[in-house]
Amino acid sequence: MNVIIAELLVGLLYLSLVRTQRFGDDQSSFRLTGTNFNRGNRGPSRDDAGDDSSFRITDYNSGNRGGSGSRGSSGGRRDTFGSRGQQFPDYVRIEVDVQRLDNPQGKLATGKSCDVFNACDTRLSAFLDLVNPLSPFPGSVPVSKWATIFNGNNVNSPTVGKVITQDLCGGSTSNANLRVRAVDVDSLSGNDEIAHFDCIFPVSLDLIDTDALVARWTSPKECQSGPSKSGARLFTRMRAYQIPSTSCRVDKTG
């Protein structure tokens, strides 16, 4: 009898353990299935999030296209020549802004100082060469015929802020070269060169805006200096835009 009771108890205990294990397995399966179900729900959600990200990026780019106004984007541009295979416009104005000359040591092209006690008496003359822009300095016009764009007393590194303008009336060009000569004015010994520069800008159809209202400047660039020990540096920027035939004229300094 005792043996039978013992076997019954063992059997009941076994059934209890099996039921607990199945319950645990069911719970485990449910949890895993539940996790997979949630992942299944998250799957489209993640895809949607990806779509949202793409959508936001698209909106961001659209915002840039509509209002960045930077060179190379269509923001602020009424038209772009060349993108539709158009010819070079008949009447184009090219402007080069001479921003500043950096000569902090006050040196001449020879490497000597402009003055023992004072700074340089800096004079800048310039010519915007559209005829032979890639020819060696001084280009198509002698320096003696260039316009003086800055005169300064006792200043090594002047802020110039002068715009040189040249019109193309019925012609075309692929480059514009603002040629600049910097000298130290000396009434006793004459003018001594500080440096001379070629400021070359490509004039592609994509850079020609439709009018002055939407015309944008290029980023400032450092001009190429000729042989000089002064270490002087010149910074300029350029823009180009279409003008009416009645406004087209040549050799204009702004």
C-alpha positions in Angstrom: 0.0 0.0 0.0 2.7 2.4 0.9 4.5 1.6 -2.3 1.3 2.3 -4.3 0.8 5.6 -2.5 4.4 6.6 -3.1 4.0 5.8 -6.8 0.9 7.9 -7.0 2.6 10.8 -5.3 5.6 10.5 -7.7 3.1 10.4 -10.6 1.3 13.5 -9.4 4.6 15.3 -8.9 5.7 14.4 -12.4 2.4 15.7 -13.9 2.8 18.9 -11.9 6.3 19.4 -13.3 5.3 18.7 -16.9 2.4 21.2 -16.7 4.6 23.9 -15.2 7.2 23.3 -17.9 4.5 23.5 -20.7 3.1 26.7 -19.1 6.6 28.1 -19.0 7.2 27.1 -22.6 3.8 28.6 -23.6 4.7 31.8 -21.8 8.1 31.8 -23.4 6.6 31.2 -26.8 4.0 33.9 -26.3 6.7 36.4 -25.2 8.8 35.6 -28.2 5.8 35.7 -30.5 4.8 38.9 -28.8 8.2 40.4 -29.4 8.2 39.2 -33.0 4.7 40.7 -33.3 5.9 44.0 -31.9 8.9 43.8 -34.3 6.5 43.1 -37.0 4.6 46.2 -36.1 7.8 48.1 -35.8 9.0 47.0 -39.1 6.7 49.2 -41.1 7.1 51.8 -38.5 10.9 51.8 -39.1 10.3 51.8 -42.8 8.0 54.8 -42.3 10.6 56.4 -40.2 13.0 55.9 -43.0 10.4 57.4 -45.4 10.0 60.3 -42.9 13.8 60.7 -42.9 13.8 60.7 -46.7 10.8 63.1 -46.7 12.6 65.4 -44.3 15.7 65.3 -46.3 13.8 66.0 -49.4 12.1 69.0 -47.8 15.5 70.2 -46.6 16.9 70.0 -50.0 13.8 71.7 -51.4 14.3 74.5 -49.0 17.9 74.9 -50.2 16.8 74.9 -53.8 14.3 77.5 -53.1 16.2 80.0 -51.0 19.9 79.4 -50.5 20.9 82.0 -53.1 24.4 80.4 -53.2 26.4 80.2 -56.4 25.6 77.0 -58.2 22.1 76.5 -56.9 18.9 77.7 -58.6 17.8 79.8 -55.6 17.4 83.4 -56.6 18.2 82.6 -60.2 15.6 83.7 -62.8 17.4 81.9 -65.6 20.5 80.0 -66.3 22.2 80.3 -69.6 23.9 77.2 -71.0 21.7 74.8 -69.1 19.3 74.8 -72.0 22.0 75.0 -74.7 21.7 78.8 -75.2 24.4 80.9 -76.8 26.5 83.4 -75.0 24.3 86.5 -74.3 24.9 89.5 -76.6 25.4 92.0 -73.8 27.1 91.0 -70.6 28.6 93.1 -67.7 31.5 91.6 -65.8 32.3 93.1 -62.4 35.4 92.4 -60.2 35.4 93.6 -56.7 38.9 94.3 -55.3 38.4 93.7 -51.6 41.8 94.1 -49.9 45.5 93.9 -50.2 47.4 92.2 -47.5 51.1 93.3 -47.0 51.5 93.2 -43.2 55.3 93.4 -43.3 55.2 96.5 -45.5 57.6 95.0 -48.0 58.5 95.8 -51.6 58.9 93.2 -54.4 62.7 93.3 -53.7 62.1 92.2 -50.1 63.1 95.6 -48.7 60.8 97.7 -46.5 58.8 100.5 -48.1 59.9 102.9 -45.4 62.3 102.8 -42.5 59.9 104.5 -40.0 56.5 104.4 -41.7 54.2 102.1 -43.6 53.9 101.9 -47.4 52.2 104.7 -49.4 50.2 102.1 -51.4 48.8 102.8 -54.8 46.9 100.3 -56.8 46.1 100.4 -60.5 44.1 97.9 -62.4 42.7 96.8 -65.8 40.1 94.2 -66.5 41.4 92.2 -69.4 38.8 90.4 -71.5 40.8 90.4 -74.8 43.8 88.4 -73.8 43.1 87.3 -70.3 45.5 84.4 -70.3 48.5 86.2 -71.8 51.5 87.1 -69.7 51.4 90.2 -67.5 50.6 93.1 -68.2 48.3 91.8 -70.9 46.6 93.7 -73.8 46.9 97.3 -72.3 50.1 98.9 -71.0 50.2 99.6 -67.2 50.6 103.3 -67.9 47.0 103.4 -69.2 45.5 101.5 -66.3 43.1 103.2 -63.9 44.2 104.1 -60.4 41.8 102.4 -58.0 43.4 103.2 -54.7 45.8 105.8 -53.2 46.8 105.4 -49.5 49.3 107.1 -47.2 51.1 105.1 -44.6 49.0 101.9 -45.1 50.4 98.5 -45.7 47.3 96.4 -46.0 44.4 98.6 -47.3 40.8 97.7 -47.6 40.2 98.7 -51.2 36.5 98.2 -51.9 36.6 99.1 -55.5 34.6 97.5 -58.3 36.1 97.3 -61.8 33.5 96.9 -64.6 33.9 95.8 -68.2 31.1 95.2 -70.7 31.0 92.7 -73.5 28.9 94.2 -76.3 28.2 91.5 -78.9 31.3 89.4 -78.1 32.2 86.6 -75.7 35.0 85.4 -73.5 35.7 82.3 -71.5 37.9 84.1 -68.9 38.2 87.5 -67.3 41.5 88.7 -65.8 41.7 91.6 -63.4 45.3 92.7 -63.6 46.5 94.8 -60.6 49.8 96.5 -59.9 50.6 97.6 -56.3 53.4 100.2 -55.8 54.8 102.3 -53.0 54.6 105.9 -54.0 57.8 107.8 -53.3 58.2 111.4 -54.5 62.0 111.2 -54.2 63.0 107.8 -55.6 59.9 107.1 -57.7 57.4 104.4 -57.4 58.6 101.0 -56.2 56.7 97.9 -57.0 55.2 95.9 -54.2 53.7 93.2 -56.4 51.5 92.6 -59.4 48.7 90.2 -59.8 46.5 88.3 -62.2 43.0 87.6 -60.9 41.6 85.1 -63.4 37.9 84.1 -63.3 36.2 81.7 -65.7 33.2 83.2 -67.4 31.0 80.2 -68.1 27.4 80.5 -69.2 26.2 79.0 -65.9 27.8 82.0 -64.1 26.0 84.7 -66.1 22.9 85.8 -64.3 19.9 87.5 -66.0 20.3 90.9 -64.5 22.0 92.9 -61.7 19.2 92.2 -59.2 19.8 88.5 -59.0 23.5 88.5 -59.9 25.6 86.9 -57.2 29.3 87.2 -56.3 31.7 84.3 -56.5 33.5 83.4 -53.3 36.5 85.6 -52.6 39.7 84.3 -54.1 43.4 85.1 -53.8 44.9 86.4 -57.0 48.1 85.0 -58.5 51.1 87.1 -57.7 54.0 87.7 -60.0 57.6 87.3 -58.8 57.8 89.2 -55.6 59.5 88.9 -52.2 57.0 91.2 -50.5 54.6 88.3 -49.6 51.7 90.6 -50.5 48.3 89.0 -51.2 45.3 90.4 -53.1 41.7 89.2 -52.7 38.9 89.7 -55.2 35.5 88.3 -56.3 33.5 88.4 -59.5 30.0 88.4 -60.9 28.5 88.6 -64.4 25.1 89.4 -65.6 23.1 90.3 -68.8 22.4 93.9 -69.6 20.3 95.8 -72.2 22.1 96.8 -75.4 21.5 100.5 -74.5 23.5 100.0 -71.3 26.5 98.3 -72.9 29.7 100.3 -72.9 33.4 99.6 -72.6 36.2 100.5 -70.2 34.0 101.6 -67.3 35.5 101.7 -63.7 32.9 101.7 -60.9 
